[in-house]
Amino acid sequence: MSNTTVYQYPEGHPCRGCPFILELTKPSCMFPQTGDKCFMQKELDRKKNKMRAMNLKTAILNRR
């Protein structure tokens, strides 16, 4: 039985806490880096922004 430690990205790193990191002893990611963020981070940000826009639109419509 092996007693290895799974690599953890440092505090503040954009990949820290990402559910798509492979459990290995070296840095690993399933998505490519595109610019300053990985593909999954950009996709999650896009979905968050879309939800914010929908919530704002709903709030405006509810005020009428």
Residue frames relative to the residue before (quaternion, step in Angstrom):
aa qw qx qy qz dx dy dz
M 1.0000 0.0000 0.0000 0.0000 0.00 0.00 0.00
S 0.3321 -0.7632 0.5295 0.1636 3.56 -0.89 1.02
N 0.2051 -0.7664 0.5998 0.1042 3.56 -1.09 0.77
T 0.2080 0.7973 -0.5350 0.1867 3.60 0.57 1.18
T 0.3896 -0.7041 0.5483 0.2277 3.54 -1.24 0.56
V 0.4025 -0.7008 0.5376 0.2403 3.57 -0.89 0.97
Y 0.4982 -0.6707 0.4661 0.2910 3.57 -0.93 0.96
Q 0.1210 -0.7596 0.6363 0.0590 3.56 -1.06 0.86
Y 0.4215 -0.6789 0.5302 0.2833 3.58 -0.86 0.91
P 0.5664 -0.6255 0.4107 0.3453 3.61 -1.05 0.69
E 0.6553 -0.4973 0.3970 0.4070 3.55 -1.28 0.45
G 0.7847 0.2985 -0.2408 0.4869 3.57 -0.93 0.93
H 0.5403 0.6027 -0.4129 0.4176 3.61 1.21 -0.24
P 0.5400 -0.6603 0.4037 0.3309 3.64 -0.85 0.85
C 0.6876 0.4788 -0.2900 0.4625 3.62 1.13 -0.50
R 0.4730 0.6742 -0.4563 0.3368 3.61 1.20 -0.12
G 0.8223 0.1984 -0.1744 0.5041 3.56 -0.80 1.05
C 0.4436 0.6896 -0.4636 0.3358 3.59 1.25 0.04
P 0.4072 -0.7359 0.4806 0.2484 3.62 -0.80 0.92
F 0.6664 0.5188 -0.2970 0.4456 3.60 1.25 -0.16
I 0.4428 0.6663 -0.4672 0.3764 3.59 1.24 0.44
L 0.4088 -0.6972 0.5308 0.2550 3.56 -0.95 0.88
E 0.4213 -0.7060 0.5065 0.2599 3.59 -0.99 0.77
L 0.2396 0.7527 -0.5620 0.2454 3.53 0.01 1.40
T 0.5727 -0.5974 0.4355 0.3542 3.56 -1.29 0.12
K 0.7143 0.3281 -0.2474 0.5665 3.61 1.28 0.12
P 0.6670 -0.4918 0.3415 0.4434 3.66 -1.14 0.37
S 0.0981 0.7947 -0.5906 0.0999 3.56 -0.91 0.92
C 0.0186 0.7783 -0.6270 0.0282 3.54 -1.16 0.65
M 0.4123 -0.7216 0.5029 0.2376 3.57 -1.05 0.73
F 0.7302 0.3943 -0.2217 0.5121 3.61 1.24 -0.25
P 0.4920 -0.6857 0.4502 0.2916 3.59 -0.99 0.77
Q 0.4975 -0.6238 0.5174 0.3093 3.53 -1.24 0.55
T 0.0048 0.7832 -0.6212 0.0238 3.59 -0.82 1.00
G 0.8106 -0.0445 -0.0158 0.5837 3.54 -0.10 1.28
D 0.8079 -0.2545 0.1964 0.4939 3.57 -0.90 -0.94
K 0.7614 0.2779 -0.1689 0.5608 3.63 1.23 -0.24
C 0.5037 -0.6134 0.4946 0.3543 3.55 -1.23 0.33
F 0.7170 -0.4575 0.3136 0.4223 3.55 -1.29 0.36
M 0.6857 0.4947 -0.2976 0.4433 3.61 0.85 -0.94
Q 0.6315 0.5230 -0.3394 0.4609 3.61 1.00 -0.76
K 0.6462 0.5055 -0.3188 0.4746 3.59 0.97 -0.81
E 0.6533 0.5137 -0.3119 0.4605 3.58 0.97 -0.84
L 0.6597 0.4973 -0.3073 0.4724 3.60 0.96 -0.85
D 0.6355 0.5176 -0.3230 0.4731 3.61 1.02 -0.78
R 0.6376 0.5296 -0.3248 0.4556 3.58 0.98 -0.85
K 0.6700 0.4907 -0.2987 0.4702 3.59 0.95 -0.88
K 0.6313 0.5245 -0.3341 0.4633 3.61 1.01 -0.78
N 0.6670 0.4989 -0.3000 0.4650 3.58 0.93 -0.92
K 0.6307 0.5256 -0.3308 0.4654 3.58 1.03 -0.76
M 0.6601 0.4964 -0.3042 0.4747 3.61 0.97 -0.85
R 0.6263 0.5278 -0.3389 0.4630 3.62 1.00 -0.77
A 0.6557 0.5092 -0.3074 0.4650 3.57 0.95 -0.89
M 0.6542 0.5041 -0.3128 0.4690 3.59 0.98 -0.82
N 0.6562 0.5072 -0.3070 0.4668 3.59 0.98 -0.84
L 0.6403 0.5140 -0.3202 0.4725 3.57 1.03 -0.79
K 0.6483 0.5145 -0.3107 0.4673 3.56 0.94 -0.88
T 0.6513 0.5072 -0.3083 0.4727 3.60 0.97 -0.85
A 0.6478 0.5198 -0.3174 0.4576 3.59 0.97 -0.85
I 0.6528 0.5049 -0.3117 0.4709 3.57 0.99 -0.83
L 0.6690 0.4965 -0.3020 0.4633 3.58 0.93 -0.87
N 0.6547 0.5226 -0.3103 0.4493 3.61 1.05 -0.72
R 0.6164 0.5571 -0.3412 0.4396 3.60 1.18 -0.49
R 0.6064 0.5898 -0.3520 0.4006 3.59 1.15 -0.55
